[in-house]
Amino acid sequence: MGFTGCSTSPTVPQPPTEDQSVTTEQIEEREHVIVSPVPDNSDVATQQDFDEIRTTVNKPIVPISPSVIEPSKQSAAVVTLLDSAQQYKQDGDLRSAQTSLQRAQRIAPRDPEVYYALANTHRDLEDYALAEQVALKGVSIVQGQPTQLQHFWTLIADIRSEAGNLSGAEKAKEMANRY
């Protein structure tokens, strides 16, 4: 028994071609930067110079407060898809709502509102594992935003509770109460 099918002859690698659009003369005509040593006005560094360096280096780093993090603006397409998903949900068409939210997720993969709505829709469809997975992704996106974290952990608690995971729901409630 033999095998038949398409075959191609092996390709022979070609050497790279040189770009000869710029000549050596054109390169030499370009601006040159001349580097010269900086004149040393002081012969020896003083103790004061070292003290200034030490105090500059040892200044404490002040972290940015989580409340300073601003949510990004939503694109018009994402807003439209969120609105249509909400309308589909009100009409009882959860699959169409899910599809709209998945499209919004592809457009805005870092938008927490999309993840929250999508996780909620998966929960309504009783796909609890996927709902929790999407909500946990939302948690990773909203790090540093306590209010959003509280909303997501509360949603995760509800999802776990509806799925029958009461101990997991309790843990998620504890997480929500931290924020």
GUDO-552269 format. One line per 10 residues: number of its first residue (from 0); for each residue x, y, z of N, C-alpha, C. Coordinates in steps of 0.05 Angstrom, whole numbers, plus 5000, padded with zeros to 4 digits. Layout:
<sites>
NUM = X/Y/Z/X/Y/Z/X/Y/Z  ...
</sites>
This chain:
<sites>
0 = 5017/4977/5000/5000/5000/5000/5018/5024/5000  5014/5042/4982/5030/5067/4980/5014/5091/4988  5028/5112/4994/5016/5137/5001/5017/5156/4977  4996/5170/4972/4996/5190/4951/4989/5217/4963  4997/5237/4950/4991/5264/4960/5007/5285/4946  5005/5308/4955/5020/5331/4944/5047/5332/4956  5066/5339/4941/5093/5344/4952/5105/5367/4937  5123/5380/4950/5137/5402/4938/5167/5396/4940  5182/5407/4921/5211/5403/4923/5222/5421/4945  5243/5412/4958/5254/5428/4979/5264/5455/4969
10 = 5261/5475/4986/5270/5502/4978/5298/5506/4987  5314/5520/4971/5341/5525/4978/5342/5553/4990  5353/5556/5014/5354/5582/5026/5372/5601/5010  5362/5626/5007/5377/5646/4993/5392/5664/5012  5415/5674/5005/5429/5692/5023/5414/5719/5024  5416/5733/5046/5402/5758/5049/5412/5778/5029  5394/5795/5019/5402/5815/5000/5410/5840/5016  5430/5854/5005/5439/5879/5018/5422/5902/5008  5416/5920/5026/5402/5945/5019/5423/5964/5008  5422/5969/4982/5442/5987/4970/5429/6014/4963
20 = 5407/6020/4976/5393/6046/4970/5408/6069/4983  5424/6064/5004/5439/6086/5017/5469/6080/5012  5483/6100/5001/5511/6096/4996/5528/6105/5019  5553/6098/5018/5572/6106/5040/5574/6136/5041  5574/6149/5019/5576/6179/5019/5552/6191/5033  5528/6180/5029/5504/6191/5042/5506/6187/5072  5517/6165/5081/5520/6160/5109/5539/6180/5121  5561/6185/5107/5581/6204/5117/5571/6233/5118  5551/6239/5101/5540/6266/5100/5520/6271/5123  5511/6251/5137/5493/6254/5159/5506/6269/5182
30 = 5489/6280/5199/5499/6295/5222/5514/6276/5240  5536/6287/5251/5551/6272/5270/5549/6285/5297  5550/6270/5318/5550/6281/5345/5578/6278/5355  5589/6301/5363/5616/6301/5374/5614/6301/5404  5628/6282/5416/5628/6279/5445/5655/6288/5455  5653/6307/5473/5678/6317/5485/5676/6314/5516  5699/6311/5529/5698/6309/5558/5687/6334/5571  5673/6331/5593/5663/6354/5608/5686/6364/5625  5691/6391/5625/5712/6401/5641/5707/6397/5671  5727/6388/5685/5724/6383/5713/5731/6408/5729
40 = 5711/6421/5740/5715/6446/5755/5725/6441/5783  5719/6418/5794/5729/6413/5821/5748/6389/5820  5770/6392/5834/5791/6372/5834/5783/6347/5849  5769/6351/5872/5762/6328/5889/5733/6331/5898  5719/6308/5899/5692/6308/5909/5693/6313/5939  5674/6329/5949/5674/6335/5977/5654/6316/5992  5656/6316/6018/5638/6300/6034/5609/6309/6030  5605/6335/6025/5579/6346/6021/5567/6334/5995  5583/6330/5975/5573/6318/5950/5562/6290/5955  5577/6274/5971/5569/6247/5977/5543/6247/5994
50 = 5541/6266/6013/5518/6268/6030/5493/6274/6013  5496/6292/5993/5473/6299/5976/5464/6274/5960  5484/6259/5951/5477/6234/5936/5463/6215/5954  5473/6211/5978/5460/6192/5997/5432/6200/6003  5427/6226/6008/5399/6234/6015/5381/6232/5991  5391/6236/5967/5375/6233/5943/5368/6203/5939  5387/6186/5943/5382/6157/5938/5364/6146/5959  5365/6155/5984/5349/6144/6006/5322/6156/6009  5313/6172/5990/5286/6183/5993/5265/6160/5990  5245/6160/6008/5226/6138/6006/5209/6139/5981
60 = 5201/6116/5972/5184/6114/5949/5155/6114/5959  5139/6132/5949/5111/6134/5958/5094/6119/5938  5080/6098/5947/5062/6083/5928/5038/6100/5921  5027/6095/5898/5003/6108/5889/4979/6095/5903  4962/6111/5913/4938/6101/5926/4920/6087/5907  4909/6064/5914/4891/6049/5896/4867/6066/5886  4859/6085/5903/4836/6102/5895/4843/6121/5872  4869/6124/5866/4878/6142/5845/4874/6129/5818  4873/6103/5816/4871/6089/5791/4844/6096/5778  4846/6107/5754/4822/6115/5739/4814/6094/5720
70 = 4789/6086/5718/4781/6067/5698/4783/6080/5670  4790/6064/5651/4792/6075/5624/4764/6079/5612  4763/6096/5592/4738/6102/5578/4731/6079/5560  4705/6073/5558/4696/6052/5541/4692/6062/5512  4698/6045/5493/4694/6052/5465/4664/6051/5459  4656/6065/5439/4627/6065/5431/4617/6037/5424  4634/6021/5412/4626/5994/5404/4621/5977/5429  4638/5980/5450/4634/5965/5474/4608/5974/5488  4604/6000/5489/4579/6010/5502/4555/5999/5488  4555/5999/5461/4533/5989/5445/4529/5959/5451
80 = 4550/5944/5452/4548/5915/5457/4538/5909/5485  4547/5925/5505/4537/5922/5532/4507/5928/5533  4498/5949/5519/4470/5956/5518/4453/5934/5505  4464/5924/5482/4448/5903/5468/4447/5877/5485  4469/5871/5500/4469/5848/5517/4448/5851/5539  4446/5875/5550/4426/5880/5571/4398/5877/5560  4394/5887/5536/4367/5884/5523/4361/5855/5518  4381/5839/5508/4376/5811/5503/4369/5797/5529  4383/5804/5551/4377/5791/5577/4349/5797/5586  4340/5822/5582/4313/5830/5590/4292/5815/5574
90 = 4299/5809/5548/4281/5794/5531/4283/5764/5536  4301/5756/5553/4304/5727/5559/4322/5712/5540  4336/5726/5523/4353/5714/5503/4382/5714/5514  4388/5695/5532/4414/5695/5545/4437/5688/5527  4432/5671/5507/4453/5663/5488/4462/5687/5472  4443/5703/5463/4450/5727/5447/4465/5748/5465  4456/5750/5490/4470/5768/5509/4499/5758/5512  4502/5732/5515/4529/5721/5518/4546/5727/5494  4535/5724/5470/4550/5729/5446/4558/5758/5444  4540/5777/5450/4547/5805/5450/4569/5811/5470
100 = 4568/5800/5493/4588/5805/5514/4615/5793/5506  4615/5770/5493/4640/5758/5484/4653/5776/5462  4637/5787/5445/4647/5806/5425/4659/5831/5439  4645/5841/5459/4655/5864/5474/4681/5857/5488  4684/5832/5497/4708/5823/5511/4731/5823/5491  4727/5815/5466/4748/5815/5446/4757/5844/5440  4738/5862/5440/4744/5890/5434/4759/5903/5457  4749/5898/5481/4760/5911/5505/4768/5889/5526  4790/5876/5522/4797/5853/5540/4805/5861/5568  4806/5887/5574/4813/5896/5601/4791/5912/5614
110 = 4766/5910/5604/4744/5925/5614/4729/5908/5635  4730/5917/5660/4718/5901/5682/4688/5898/5679  4674/5919/5668/4645/5917/5665/4637/5895/5647  4653/5890/5626/4647/5869/5607/4650/5842/5622  4671/5838/5637/4675/5813/5652/4653/5809/5672  4645/5830/5686/4624/5827/5706/4598/5818/5693  4590/5831/5671/4565/5824/5657/4567/5796/5645  4590/5789/5634/4593/5763/5622/4592/5741/5643  4605/5745/5666/4604/5725/5687/4575/5722/5697  4561/5744/5700/4533/5744/5708/4516/5728/5688
120 = 4521/5732/5663/4506/5718/5642/4511/5688/5643  4537/5681/5646/4543/5652/5649/4529/5640/5673  4528/5656/5694/4514/5646/5719/4484/5642/5712  4472/5661/5698/4444/5659/5691/4439/5634/5673  4459/5627/5657/4458/5603/5640/4464/5578/5655  4470/5581/5681/4477/5559/5699/4503/5545/5691  4520/5560/5678/4547/5550/5672/4566/5562/5693  4564/5550/5717/4577/5562/5741/4607/5561/5739  4619/5540/5728/4648/5539/5726/4659/5561/5709  4646/5565/5686/4655/5587/5668/4649/5614/5680
130 = 4627/5617/5694/4620/5642/5707/4641/5650/5727  4649/5630/5743/4669/5635/5764/4696/5642/5751  4703/5628/5730/4728/5633/5716/4729/5661/5705  4708/5670/5692/4707/5697/5681/4708/5718/5703  4694/5713/5725/4694/5731/5748/4722/5733/5760  4736/5711/5762/4763/5711/5773/4782/5727/5755  4777/5725/5729/4793/5741/5710/4787/5771/5715  4762/5777/5720/4755/5805/5727/4769/5814/5752  4772/5797/5772/4786/5804/5796/4815/5811/5790  4827/5796/5772/4855/5802/5765/4857/5829/5750
140 = 4837/5837/5736/4837/5862/5721/4833/5886/5739  4818/5883/5760/4811/5906/5777/4829/5909/5802  4852/5896/5802/4870/5899/5825/4875/5928/5830  4874/5936/5855/4878/5964/5863/4853/5980/5863  4830/5968/5857/4804/5982/5857/4786/5969/5877  4786/5977/5902/4772/5963/5923/4742/5959/5918  4728/5979/5908/4700/5977/5903/4694/5955/5882  4709/5956/5861/4706/5935/5840/4712/5907/5850  4734/5905/5866/4741/5879/5878/4718/5868/5895  4706/5886/5911/4684/5877/5928/4661/5867/5911
150 = 4655/5881/5889/4633/5872/5871/4639/5844/5859  4664/5841/5849/4671/5815/5837/4670/5792/5857  4681/5797/5881/4681/5776/5901/4653/5769/5911  4636/5789/5912/4608/5783/5919/4595/5767/5897  4600/5773/5872/4590/5757/5850/4600/5729/5851  4626/5725/5857/4638/5699/5859/4624/5683/5881  4619/5697/5904/4605/5683/5926/4577/5674/5917  4563/5691/5902/4536/5683/5893/4538/5659/5873  4558/5660/5855/4561/5638/5836/4567/5612/5851  4586/5613/5869/4593/5589/5884/4569/5578/5900
160 = 4554/5596/5912/4530/5589/5927/4510/5574/5910  4504/5586/5886/4485/5574/5868/4495/5547/5857  4522/5544/5855/4533/5519/5846/4534/5498/5867  4527/5505/5892/4527/5486/5914/4553/5485/5929  4572/5503/5923/4598/5504/5937/4596/5524/5960  4584/5516/5982/4579/5534/6004/4604/5543/6018  4623/5525/6021/4648/5534/6034/4664/5553/6017  4664/5549/5990/4676/5568/5972/4662/5594/5972  4635/5593/5974/4620/5618/5975/4626/5634/6000  4630/5620/6022/4637/5634/6047/4664/5647/6045
170 = 4683/5633/6033/4710/5645/6029/4709/5670/6011  4692/5668/5990/4690/5691/5972/4677/5715/5986  4657/5709/6004/4645/5731/6020/4665/5744/6038  4683/5727/6050/4704/5738/6067/4723/5757/6050  4729/5748/6026/4745/5765/6008/4731/5791/6002  4705/5790/5997/4689/5814/5991/4689/5833/6014  4688/5822/6038/4687/5839/6062/4713/5852/6068  4735/5844/6056/4761/5857/6060/4762/5884/6046  4744/5889/6028/4746/5914/6012/4725/5933/6020
</sites>
